[in-house]
Amino acid sequence: MFIDFLLNIALIISGIYLFYRIQFFEEKKIVETGLFQSLLMTTLSILSLLVPFSTSQGEFSLFFIPLLILAAYNKFYYGLMSAAVVYFFYHFIFEHSTSVYIVFLALYMLFLMVVPFMRKITNANLVVTNIIFTSLYMIVLNQFFYNISLMTGIILLVVTSLIIFVAHMMYEDINTIYRLNKRIDDDEFIDHLTQLGNVKSLDKLVDDHFENDDTLSLLLIDIDSFKSYNDKHSYDSGDKIIRQMASLLKNYVPTGGHLFRNSGEEFAMIIPNLSFDKTVRLGEAIRNSVEYSKFHINEIDTVNATVSVGVGYKDTTGATKRDLLKEAEGALFEAKKLGQNRVMFAPIG
């Protein structure tokens, strides 16, 4: 029996590691889905049926452990779908009793309904939940199907709790490393304070628009006197203002447009195929909205802010990316020079 337990532990733990290790391959979209996780745990459940341990009245397997882990991390219907697939193998391939599986399924349904009410999936509440689930399962099986001794039951509780504990710890570690790697990959194009595209992302998109669109508008939006917020309050307050500014500006991005955080307190908005007149009016609407908005620097205090907007507008067939950026930067410089809180642009033509 001891060897059987070790085989089950090794199978489930190594299976979880090998499947989730695939997350570090180049193609990651598939493994992030609930369907992939369901496939993983269903496979481990089926493999667990290959290494049952013996009792005085028959063989018993730990197929339910991967399904418990799946239920803890995935949606209700994935748990049901996996349980249905496992049943096919349980009854039709391995020829086990349907009655025993019905007992499991009834308890599993209860578990699926309880999991959403867990505020956070932790090692402690998973282990406690497993002890309750496995105890009830063993009690019913002992009453009607198997002769499970007290010692076997205790060993079973210890082993299943150990598997749950290690599997959860491994799951969290692998996904933490995965998220860190994903963040490193995203760093090249994402500003993590606002979750907007950064300068590299802006540069790439401008190139794409110059190839595919007739005209291109660029708004450079800079928060006026931003250093004073950091000096008077704190850098944390400055970050809060930037995040709130990003949220406000998102409301003004036209269909087909894109918003970026260039650096510090400067944002950029790219809009293809928008007329010059509408581009200027958009810049003025943004300036006006910011002026009459309140920005929270903590839970109680708010501050006012203004922005200066520089407009760049180019016919993409006769201009370059450098021309567009230079025009917008020049207009922004003039807006700052003339007193801030204004929209500036070069006359068209």
N, C-alpha and C positions, 0 to 999 in steps of 0.2 A: 504493500500500500504506500509506503514511504517513497518508493521509486515512482509510483504513479503520480503522487502529489508533485514531486520534483519535475516530472515531465510536463505536467499541466502548467506549473509556474513558468518553466523555461519557454514553453510554447507561446503562452499569452504575452509575456514580457518581451521576448525577442520579436514576436510578430508585430506588436505595437511599434517597437523601435524601427524595424525594417520598413514598415509601411510609411511611417511619418518621416523617415529619413529621405524619402522621395521628395519631400518638400524642398529640399535643397538642390534639386535638379533645375535645369533651365526652365522647363514648362511647369508653372506652379498653379495655373488657374484651376486645373482639375482637382488637385488635392485639397483645395480650400473649400470644396463643396461638401454639403451634407451627404450627398450620394456616395462620394468617395469614402467618407468616414463610415457610412453604413456598410459599404462593401468590405472595408477592413474588418469591422467587428463581426459581420456575418461570416466571413471566411474563418476567423479565429474560433468562432463558436462551432462551426462545422469541423474544423481540425481537432477541437477539444473532444468531439465525439469519437475520434480515433484512439484517444488515450484515456479510457475510463478507468476507474479503480473499482475493486471488487468488495462487495459486502457478503454477508452470509446468505442473502437471498437474491443476489444478482449483481449486475454491473451498474455503476452510477458515474455520470460525467459532469464536468464543471462548465458545460456549454453556456450556462446562464450568466457567467461573469462578464464576458465581452459585451453581452447585451445590456447588462446593467451600466457598464461604462458608456456605451453608446447612448443610452437614455439620459445619462447625466449631461451629455454635451450636445445633444442634437434634438431635432424637432420630434414631436409625438409620432407623426406618420412614418418617419424613418425607423423608429423603434418597432412599430407594428409590421412594417414591410420586412424588416430583418427577421423578426420572430416568425413570420409566415414562411420565409425561405428556409430558415433553420428547421422548422417543423417538417418540411418536405423531406429533408435529409434524415431527420430524427426518426420519422416513422417509416418512410418508403424505402430508404436506402439502408439504414442501420436496424430497421424493424423493431424499434422500441415501442412501448405502450403509449397509445394516445392519451389514456387517462392521466398518466404521469405528466404529460406535457400540458394538459388542460389545467392541472394544479399550478404549474409554473406560469402559464399564461394569465391566469386570474390574478396571481400576485404581481406579475409583471405589469399588467394594466393598472393596478393600483399604484405601483411605483412610478409609472409614466405620468400619472395624474398628480402625484405628490411633488415630483422634481421641479416643475415650474414655480412652486412656492418657495423653493430654497433661494434665499437672497444671494448667496454666493456659493459656488461649488468649491468646497475645501476638503482637505484630507480627512479632517475630523468628522464632518457630517456625512461624507461618503462611506467611511468605515462604519459609523453608527448605523447608517441606512442599510449597509450590507449585512451587518450582524442581525438586524431585525428581519430583513428579507430572508436570509439564509436560515435563520432559526425557525421562522414560520414554515418555510419550505421543507426543512428536515422533519419538523413535527408532524406535518400532514403526511409526508412520505412514510415516516416510521409507523404512523397509525394505520395506513391503508395498503402500502405497497412493499416497503423494505423493512428489514430489521436492522436499524442503525443504532449501534451501541452509543452510550454516553461519551465514551472516549473518542469514537469516530466522529461524533458530532462536534466535540470540542476542537479536535484537530481540523475538521472541515471549516469551522468558524475562524480559526487562527489563519489557516492557509488562504481562504478567500479574502479575509481582511488584509493580509499581507499583499496579495496580488492587487487588490484595489488600491492600497496605499502606494505601492511602488509604481503601478501603472499611472495613477494620477500625477505623481511626482515627475515621472518621465514625460508624460504628456505636457505638463506645464513647462518643464525645462526645454523640451524640444521646440515648443511654440514660442517661448520667450526668445530663444536664439533665432528662430525663424523671423519673428517680428523685427529683431534688431538688424538682421541681414537685409530684410525688406526695406527697412528705413534707410540703411546705407545705400541700397540701390536707388531709392527715391530721392536721396539727398541731392543728386545731380540736377533734378528738375523741380523739386518741391520746396517751398518755404514752410517750415514746420510750425512757425508761430501762427500763421493764418491759413495754412493748407492750400494756399494759392500757388500758381506756378512762379518760379523765380526768374532771374535774368536769362539764364540759359534756355529755359522753356519759352520765354518771350522771344528771344533771338531766333529760335528754331521756327516758331509759329509765324513770325514776320516773313521769313524766307518762304514758307509755304504759301502765304497769302500773296506775296509778290509774284509767285508762279501761277496762281490760279484765279485771282480776282482783278477786276478792272480798277478799283480805287481802294485805298486803305486809309483809315483814320486812326490816329494815335493820340490819346489823352494821357499826359503825364500829370499826375495829381500828387501834390506835395503838401503835407501837413505844416502849416505855418508855425514858426517859433516852437518847434517840437522840443528842442533842448530844454526850454523853460519848464515843461511838464516833468521831465526827469529830475531837473535841479530842484524844483519846488516840492515835488512829491516823492517819487521814487522811480527806479527803472521798471519795477513791477507795474506801477501805474501807467507808465509809458507803453508797456506791452499790452495792457488792457485796452488802452485807447486805440492802438494799432489793430487789435482784433475786432473791436467794435466798428472801427472805420472800414475794415474789410467787409464786415457784414452789411454795413450801410451801402457801400459801393456795389456789392453784388446785386442789390435791388435795381440798379441803374444799367446793368449790362444788357444791351439789346440782343435780340435773337441773332445768333451767329457770332457774337462778340466774346471776348475773353478778358479776364482780369488777372493781373499779376502784381506781386510785390517785388519791386526792383531791388530796393535796399533800404534799410533804416525806415524812414517815414514816407518814402515815395512809392506810389502805385502807378501802374500803367494799364490802360484799357485799349485794346485793339478791336476795331470794328471794320469788317470788310463791306464794301459797296454801300456805304452810307453817305448821303450828300454832305457837302461842306457846311451848309446852313444848319442841317440837323445835328451835325457833329458839334458845332459851336453851341447850339441850344442845349445839347446834352451836357456839355461841360458847365454851362451856366446853371442847369438844373441841379447838378451835383454840388456845385459851389453853394448854391442857395440852401440846399437840404442840409449840408454840413453846418452851415452858419446857424441854423435854427434847431439843431439837435443838441442833446445833452449827452455827455460821455461819462460813464461811471469810472471813478478811480478806486473806489472801494464800495462796500455795501451801502454806504450812506451818502458820500460826497459825489458831486458831479462837477464837470467843468465844461466850458464852451470851447469850441475849436473852429478854425477856419482852414480852408485849403486854397492854394494857388494852382491854377490849371493851365498847362501849356498845350496848345493844339497843333498837331502835325497832320497834314492832309496831302496825299500824293496820288497822282495817276500812275499806277504801277507799270504802265507800258513805257513811260519816259523818265522814270526816277529810280533811285536805288534805295536800299534800306538805310544807308548812311544819310541820304538826303532827308528821309522821313524823320529819323531820330534827331538829326541836327536841327531841323525846323521846330520840332516839339520842345527840345531842350532850350533853344533860343527863346521861344515864346515863354517857357516857364521862368527863365532867368529874368525876362522883362517884367513878368507878373510880380516876382519877388522884389525887383528893383523899384517898381512903382508903388509899393505899399502893401503887397500881399492881398489875399482874399479877393482875387479877381481872375478872370479868364482872359488869356492873351492868345493871339494867333497872327500869323502872317497873312496879308491880303492874298487872296487866290489869284492866280494868273501871273 
